[in-house]
Amino acid sequence: RRELRRADNLTETVLYYARMREPEKDRKISLVRVPEVVAEAVQSQRELLIAAGIGVETEGELSVYADGKELCFMLKQLLINCAKYCKGCRVRIWAGDGKLSVEDDGPGIPAHELPRVTARGFTGAAGRRAGGTGMGLYIVSELCRRSGIGLRIFSEEGKGTKFEFSFEGVAFAAPEENLTKA
């Protein structure tokens, strides 16, 4: 089942890469409850996360106008990377204040590699050892750029990595209880 999940993940990555030429053809913007997308992404990668001994903790509430399918894909890519590079780590996913963050307590990214982790084809030392393609984070960064979602990456070697998606550049909504129905 893990191998089938890996094959599905690689196929999905290839399809997103192919769609990047005309992403608007498949993009569907709607009001998305971020915790539901997070739950879907975590559930889809469950086998890989369990096999890698990774614990995931989620909290917060946020609704945003975005393509839920794209957002789920981006989260899956981060979880897949954790399964490859951060075996045994803890992942915390937090949503609120117009931001979504995914943070792990894994080995971190070396400072000299950090500026290039979203470059197309860049694998870095850990990626070469784990058989990375260098495409996952590139596609994530491109989807963010094209959607107006801010992406910041913080990492310290030996202490972990944090990816922060900011929806301040796009229309975002407050927690569900503050939304008014049209």
Summary of the structure (lengths in Angstrom):
residues: 182
radius of gyration: 15.7
end to end distance: 43.2
largest distance: 51.6
contacts: 551
relative contact order: 0.17
helix: 45%
strand: 24%
